[in-house]
Amino acid sequence: MRENRRKQVKSQIVEHVTPEKNISPVHGDPELIDAVTEHLHRNFGDEKITVLHEAVGHLVHVDLHVVPPSEDRRYYIVATSGMAQRAMNTAENAHDFRYAELCMCLPPHWQLTDADRNDPEWFWPIYWLKFLARLPHEFNTWLGEYHTIPNGDPAEPLGPNTSLCCNLIVRPTLLPESFHRLHVSPERTVHYYNVVPIYQDEMELKLQKGGDILLDRLIDRGITDMIVPNRPNVALKRVFYLH
């Protein structure tokens, strides 16, 4: 996992106040959709990839591509298509990272049928992927490696079955490096980031000591990109008892 990590561009917490007022419906970008679809098949084979289509979008049109688990990969991959429809307003030293898409890895038991999408216990990762894909365009900002986005202030749980309350943006560590970038056109290179839910304590650790420290803690505890709603909090000190 360490080999896939890139130098940190900037470590920050994303704050937003005034959203863009444009709520006109937006159609999908055929060039981007075709490129994402081909990219997924090229990296994950000919498995049946389903698409959760967005009926009406604003600012950007965000669909979700679902790659099912396989014998070699025991988790779902859910990837956005549409965040890169527009360039983000990046920092001056991050101009090359102005186009991005997001993904999450979900356990093989996760329920993703049409009926389950109405159940908050299963739907919250889907909600956050779509929310985060639209966030930089709505608030004229950007998302990059090690950025953190809490669910409010104070941060509340991301879903009803977890105490994880913040989102950490990182390079995918479970997915092949060939997946990390997608060249759509000479003007548009898309960078893929994984969304990892974290605890408030972990976000504070990252803000105080940096994203590398938090990622090292996660790796040392055997925690991967795959979402585990009740996983241990790696910011808390472990207590060992002698018998």
C-alpha positions in Angstrom: 0.0 0.0 0.0 2.8 2.4 0.8 4.1 2.1 -2.8 0.9 3.6 -4.2 1.0 6.7 -2.1 1.9 10.1 -3.7 3.5 13.1 -2.1 0.9 15.1 -0.2 -0.3 18.1 -2.2 -2.0 19.9 0.7 -3.5 18.8 4.0 -6.6 20.7 4.9 -10.2 20.5 6.1 -12.7 21.6 3.4 -15.0 24.4 4.6 -17.8 25.8 2.5 -20.2 28.7 3.1 -21.9 29.9 0.0 -22.9 27.5 -2.8 -23.2 28.4 -6.5 -26.8 29.3 -7.2 -27.0 27.6 -10.6 -29.6 24.8 -10.3 -30.3 24.4 -14.0 -30.4 20.7 -15.0 -27.2 19.3 -16.5 -26.9 16.4 -19.0 -24.1 13.9 -18.9 -20.9 14.3 -20.8 -20.8 11.5 -23.4 -17.0 11.8 -23.9 -16.4 11.4 -20.1 -19.0 8.7 -19.6 -17.5 6.6 -22.5 -13.9 7.1 -21.2 -14.9 6.1 -17.6 -16.8 3.0 -18.8 -13.8 1.9 -20.9 -11.4 2.7 -18.1 -13.4 0.5 -15.6 -13.6 -2.5 -18.0 -9.9 -2.1 -18.9 -8.9 -2.3 -15.2 -11.5 -4.7 -13.8 -12.3 -7.0 -16.7 -15.5 -7.9 -18.3 -17.6 -8.2 -15.2 -21.1 -6.8 -15.4 -20.8 -3.2 -14.4 -24.1 -1.5 -13.5 -24.8 2.2 -13.6 -26.9 4.1 -11.1 -28.1 6.9 -13.4 -28.9 10.3 -12.0 -32.3 11.5 -13.3 -31.6 15.2 -13.0 -28.3 16.8 -12.0 -27.2 20.3 -11.4 -23.7 21.8 -12.0 -22.5 18.4 -13.1 -24.3 15.2 -13.9 -23.1 12.4 -11.5 -23.7 8.8 -12.3 -22.3 5.9 -10.3 -20.7 2.8 -11.8 -20.8 -0.3 -9.7 -18.2 -3.0 -10.2 -19.3 -6.2 -8.4 -17.0 -8.4 -6.3 -15.0 -11.1 -8.0 -13.0 -14.2 -6.8 -9.8 -12.1 -6.6 -11.5 -8.9 -5.3 -13.9 -9.4 -2.4 -15.5 -6.0 -2.4 -17.7 -3.7 -4.6 -16.1 -0.7 -6.3 -18.5 2.3 -6.7 -17.0 5.0 -8.9 -18.4 8.4 -9.9 -18.7 9.6 -13.5 -19.4 13.4 -13.8 -17.3 15.1 -11.2 -14.7 15.7 -14.0 -17.3 17.3 -16.2 -16.0 20.6 -14.9 -12.5 21.6 -13.7 -12.1 22.3 -10.0 -10.8 25.6 -8.6 -7.5 24.2 -7.4 -4.7 25.8 -5.5 -2.0 27.3 -7.8 0.4 24.4 -7.1 -2.2 21.8 -7.9 -3.3 22.9 -11.4 -2.6 19.4 -12.8 -5.2 18.0 -10.3 -8.2 20.1 -11.4 -10.1 17.1 -12.8 -11.1 14.3 -10.4 -13.5 11.4 -9.9 -14.2 9.5 -6.6 -14.7 5.9 -5.6 -15.5 3.8 -2.6 -14.9 0.2 -1.8 -17.8 -1.6 -0.1 -17.9 -5.0 1.6 -19.4 -7.9 -0.5 -22.5 -8.1 1.7 -23.4 -4.5 1.0 -26.9 -4.1 -0.4 -27.1 -2.1 -3.6 -30.5 -3.1 -5.2 -33.0 -0.5 -6.2 -35.1 -1.2 -3.0 -32.1 -1.0 -0.7 -31.2 2.5 -2.0 -34.1 3.8 0.1 -32.7 2.3 3.3 -30.3 4.8 5.0 -28.2 1.9 6.4 -27.1 1.0 2.9 -27.6 4.3 1.1 -25.2 6.6 3.0 -22.0 5.7 1.0 -24.0 6.4 -2.3 -25.2 9.7 -0.9 -21.7 10.9 0.1 -20.1 9.9 -3.2 -22.7 12.1 -5.0 -22.5 14.9 -2.5 -18.7 15.0 -2.6 -18.5 14.8 -6.4 -20.7 17.9 -6.6 -19.2 19.8 -3.7 -16.1 21.4 -5.4 -18.3 22.8 -8.1 -21.0 24.0 -5.8 -18.6 25.8 -3.5 -15.9 26.8 -6.0 -13.2 24.8 -4.2 -11.4 21.5 -4.9 -10.8 18.1 -3.4 -7.4 16.5 -3.4 -5.2 14.1 -1.5 -5.6 14.1 2.3 -8.4 16.7 2.3 -11.1 16.0 4.9 -14.8 16.8 4.8 -16.7 16.4 8.1 -20.4 15.9 8.3 -21.2 19.3 9.9 -19.7 21.1 12.8 -19.7 19.3 15.2 -19.4 16.3 12.9 -22.3 13.8 13.0 -22.3 10.2 11.9 -22.2 9.6 8.1 -24.9 7.0 8.4 -27.2 5.3 11.0 -25.1 2.2 11.5 -21.7 3.9 12.1 -19.9 6.5 14.2 -17.6 7.5 11.3 -18.3 11.1 10.8 -15.7 12.6 8.3 -14.5 11.8 4.8 -10.8 11.5 4.0 -9.7 11.8 0.3 -6.8 9.5 -0.5 -5.2 7.8 -3.5 -6.7 4.3 -3.9 -4.6 1.7 -2.2 -6.6 -1.4 -2.9 -7.0 -0.6 -6.6 -4.3 -1.0 -9.3 -2.1 2.0 -10.1 -3.3 1.9 -13.7 -6.7 2.9 -12.4 -5.4 6.1 -10.6 -5.4 8.3 -13.8 -7.6 8.5 -16.8 -6.5 10.5 -19.9 -9.8 11.6 -21.4 -8.3 14.2 -23.8 -5.1 16.3 -24.1 -6.9 18.9 -22.0 -8.4 16.6 -19.4 -6.6 14.1 -17.2 -8.8 12.7 -14.5 -7.3 11.7 -11.1 -9.2 9.1 -9.1 -9.4 9.4 -5.3 -10.8 7.0 -2.8 -13.2 8.3 -0.1 -12.4 6.8 3.3 -14.8 7.5 6.2 -12.9 8.4 9.4 -13.6 9.3 13.0 -13.4 12.8 14.5 -10.3 11.9 16.5 -8.7 10.6 13.3 -9.4 13.8 11.5 -7.9 15.8 14.3 -4.8 13.6 14.2 -4.5 14.3 10.5 -4.9 18.0 10.9 -2.3 18.1 13.7 0.3 15.6 12.4 -0.4 15.2 8.7 -2.1 12.7 6.4 0.9 10.4 6.3 0.7 9.8 10.0 -3.0 8.9 9.9 -2.5 6.6 6.8 0.4 4.8 8.6 -1.8 4.2 11.6 -4.6 2.8 9.4 -2.1 0.5 7.5 -0.5 -0.7 10.8 -3.9 -1.7 12.1 -4.7 -3.6 8.9 -7.4 -1.1 7.8 -7.9 -0.8 4.1 -9.9 1.4 1.8 -12.9 -0.9 2.2 -15.6 0.6 4.4 -16.2 -1.1 7.7 -18.8 0.9 9.6 -17.7 -0.2 13.1 -13.9 -0.5 12.6 -11.5 0.5 15.4 -10.5 4.2 15.9 -6.8 4.3 15.2 -6.4 7.7 16.8 -7.1 6.1 20.2 -4.2 4.6 22.2 -4.3 0.9 22.6 -4.1 -0.5 26.1 -2.2 -3.7 26.8 -2.7 -5.7 30.0 0.0 -7.9 31.5 -1.2 -11.2 33.1 
